[in-house]
Amino acid sequence: AGAAYLIYLGIRTLLTQEKVAAAETIEEKSLRRAFSQAVVVNVLNPKTAIFFFAFLPQFVDAERGAVATQILCFGAIVVMLGFTSGSVYSLLAGGIGNVLRGNRKFLRAQRYFAGSVYLGLGVTTALTGTNKK
């Protein structure tokens, strides 16, 4: 059933004509709201705390001074590096998105690629089946 559904999705994706999204339909968020939502998500994410508890103590040397100060400094460095790399990625993605948004050739290529992937996965799933032992 899964293989048939993937094949169906592939055929439907390949045969559906692309629709260019109108710029009016995209809801603009203020930078302050987007930033505050990102901060809340990251602060409430337990994986973030686990990462800092597991990663930072490896670099702390008690003989070099106050442990809390070292952890705060290393944590600040990690946060600054993450902020910098995230900012660069978002600026690049935003610029590329603005160029590709509404580009009919790109939308067509994306549709053909996605449909082909669905079809390929569906056919592969149908031909390989399950190996129950």
Sine and cosine of phi, psi and omega as CSV:
sin_phi,cos_phi,sin_psi,cos_psi,sin_omega,cos_omega
0.00,0.00,-0.62,0.78,0.00,-1.00
-0.91,0.41,-0.64,0.77,0.00,-1.00
-0.91,0.42,-0.67,0.74,0.01,-1.00
-0.90,0.44,-0.63,0.78,0.01,-1.00
-0.92,0.40,-0.66,0.76,0.05,-1.00
-0.89,0.45,-0.66,0.75,0.04,-1.00
-0.90,0.43,-0.67,0.74,0.05,-1.00
-0.86,0.51,-0.72,0.69,0.03,-1.00
-0.88,0.48,-0.65,0.76,0.02,-1.00
-0.89,0.46,-0.73,0.68,0.00,-1.00
-0.91,0.42,-0.70,0.72,0.00,-1.00
-0.89,0.45,-0.65,0.76,0.01,-1.00
-0.91,0.41,-0.65,0.76,-0.01,-1.00
-0.93,0.36,-0.56,0.83,-0.08,-1.00
-1.00,0.00,-0.27,0.96,-0.02,-1.00
-0.98,0.20,0.72,-0.69,0.04,-1.00
-0.98,0.22,0.63,-0.77,-0.02,-1.00
-0.96,0.28,0.54,-0.84,0.06,-1.00
-0.87,-0.49,0.79,-0.61,0.02,-1.00
-0.98,0.19,0.83,-0.56,-0.01,-1.00
-0.94,0.34,0.71,-0.70,0.03,-1.00
-0.97,0.26,0.57,-0.82,-0.02,-1.00
-0.91,0.42,-0.44,0.90,-0.03,-1.00
-0.93,0.36,-0.43,0.90,-0.10,-1.00
-0.98,0.21,-0.22,0.98,-0.02,-1.00
-1.00,0.04,0.84,-0.54,0.00,-1.00
-0.99,0.12,0.84,-0.55,0.00,-1.00
-0.99,0.11,0.75,-0.66,0.09,-1.00
-0.98,-0.18,0.55,-0.83,0.08,-1.00
-0.95,0.32,0.46,-0.89,0.00,-1.00
-0.88,0.47,-0.60,0.80,0.00,-1.00
-0.90,0.44,-0.69,0.72,-0.01,-1.00
-0.92,0.38,-0.68,0.73,0.03,-1.00
-0.88,0.47,-0.68,0.73,0.00,-1.00
-0.91,0.42,-0.70,0.71,-0.02,-1.00
-0.91,0.41,-0.61,0.80,0.06,-1.00
-0.90,0.43,-0.65,0.76,0.02,-1.00
-0.91,0.42,-0.64,0.77,0.02,-1.00
-0.90,0.44,-0.71,0.70,0.00,-1.00
-0.88,0.48,-0.70,0.71,-0.01,-1.00
-0.88,0.48,-0.70,0.71,-0.04,-1.00
-0.95,0.31,-0.61,0.79,-0.01,-1.00
-0.94,0.35,-0.60,0.80,-0.02,-1.00
-1.00,0.08,-0.03,1.00,0.00,-1.00
-0.99,0.15,0.90,-0.44,-0.03,-1.00
-0.91,0.42,-0.41,0.91,0.02,-1.00
-0.91,0.42,-0.50,0.87,0.03,-1.00
-0.90,0.43,-0.73,0.68,0.01,-1.00
-0.90,0.44,-0.67,0.74,0.02,-1.00
-0.88,0.48,-0.66,0.75,0.03,-1.00
-0.86,0.50,-0.76,0.65,-0.04,-1.00
-0.91,0.41,-0.63,0.78,0.02,-1.00
-0.92,0.39,-0.53,0.85,-0.02,-1.00
-1.00,0.05,-0.56,0.83,-0.15,-0.99
-1.00,0.03,-0.75,0.66,-0.14,-0.99
-0.92,0.40,-0.66,0.75,-0.04,-1.00
-0.86,0.51,-0.38,0.92,0.01,-1.00
-0.90,0.44,-0.42,0.91,-0.09,-1.00
-0.97,-0.22,0.02,1.00,-0.02,-1.00
-1.00,0.00,0.73,-0.68,0.04,-1.00
-0.86,-0.50,0.93,-0.38,-0.06,-1.00
-0.89,0.46,-0.43,0.90,-0.02,-1.00
-0.96,0.27,-0.25,0.97,-0.06,-1.00
-0.99,-0.11,0.09,1.00,0.05,-1.00
0.74,-0.67,-0.30,-0.95,-0.08,-1.00
-0.89,0.46,0.82,-0.57,-0.04,-1.00
-0.91,0.41,-0.68,0.74,-0.02,-1.00
-0.88,0.48,-0.65,0.76,0.01,-1.00
-0.91,0.42,-0.66,0.75,0.03,-1.00
-0.89,0.46,-0.70,0.71,-0.01,-1.00
-0.90,0.44,-0.67,0.74,0.03,-1.00
-0.89,0.45,-0.66,0.75,0.02,-1.00
-0.91,0.42,-0.73,0.68,0.01,-1.00
-0.90,0.44,-0.64,0.76,0.04,-1.00
-0.88,0.47,-0.66,0.75,0.03,-1.00
-0.90,0.43,-0.62,0.78,0.03,-1.00
-0.90,0.44,-0.70,0.72,0.01,-1.00
-0.89,0.46,-0.68,0.74,0.00,-1.00
-0.90,0.44,-0.69,0.72,0.01,-1.00
-0.90,0.43,-0.67,0.74,0.04,-1.00
-0.90,0.43,-0.67,0.74,0.04,-1.00
-0.90,0.44,-0.66,0.75,0.03,-1.00
-0.90,0.44,-0.68,0.73,-0.01,-1.00
-0.90,0.43,-0.75,0.66,-0.02,-1.00
-0.92,0.40,-0.63,0.77,0.05,-1.00
-0.89,0.45,-0.62,0.79,0.04,-1.00
-0.91,0.42,-0.68,0.73,0.01,-1.00
-0.89,0.45,-0.71,0.70,0.01,-1.00
-0.88,0.48,-0.68,0.73,-0.04,-1.00
-0.93,0.37,-0.61,0.79,0.05,-1.00
-0.91,0.42,-0.68,0.73,0.04,-1.00
-0.90,0.43,-0.71,0.70,-0.02,-1.00
-0.90,0.43,-0.64,0.77,0.04,-1.00
-0.90,0.45,-0.67,0.74,0.03,-1.00
-0.91,0.42,-0.71,0.71,0.02,-1.00
-0.91,0.41,-0.64,0.77,0.02,-1.00
-0.89,0.47,-0.64,0.77,0.03,-1.00
-0.90,0.43,-0.59,0.81,0.01,-1.00
-0.94,0.33,-0.69,0.73,-0.10,-0.99
-0.99,0.14,-0.38,0.92,-0.04,-1.00
-0.90,0.44,0.84,-0.54,0.01,-1.00
1.00,0.07,-0.03,1.00,0.02,-1.00
-0.98,0.19,0.94,-0.33,-0.09,-1.00
-0.89,0.46,-0.61,0.79,0.01,-1.00
-0.90,0.44,-0.67,0.74,0.02,-1.00
-0.91,0.42,-0.70,0.72,0.00,-1.00
-0.88,0.48,-0.64,0.77,0.02,-1.00
-0.91,0.41,-0.71,0.70,0.01,-1.00
-0.89,0.45,-0.64,0.77,0.03,-1.00
-0.90,0.44,-0.67,0.75,0.01,-1.00
-0.90,0.43,-0.71,0.71,0.02,-1.00
-0.90,0.43,-0.64,0.77,0.01,-1.00
-0.90,0.43,-0.75,0.66,-0.02,-1.00
-0.89,0.45,-0.69,0.72,0.03,-1.00
-0.89,0.46,-0.65,0.76,0.02,-1.00
-0.91,0.41,-0.63,0.78,0.04,-1.00
-0.90,0.43,-0.71,0.70,0.05,-1.00
-0.85,0.52,-0.75,0.67,0.01,-1.00
-0.88,0.48,-0.72,0.69,0.00,-1.00
-0.87,0.49,-0.70,0.72,0.03,-1.00
-0.91,0.41,-0.65,0.76,0.02,-1.00
-0.90,0.44,-0.72,0.70,0.00,-1.00
-0.91,0.41,-0.68,0.73,0.02,-1.00
-0.88,0.48,-0.68,0.73,0.02,-1.00
-0.90,0.43,-0.66,0.75,-0.01,-1.00
-0.92,0.39,-0.62,0.78,-0.06,-1.00
-0.98,0.19,-0.56,0.83,-0.04,-1.00
-0.99,0.12,-0.54,0.84,0.01,-1.00
0.91,0.41,-0.36,-0.93,0.03,-1.00
-0.94,-0.35,0.55,-0.84,0.03,-1.00
-0.96,-0.30,0.98,0.19,0.03,-1.00
-1.00,0.04,0.79,-0.61,0.00,-1.00
-0.89,-0.46,0.00,0.00,0.00,0.00
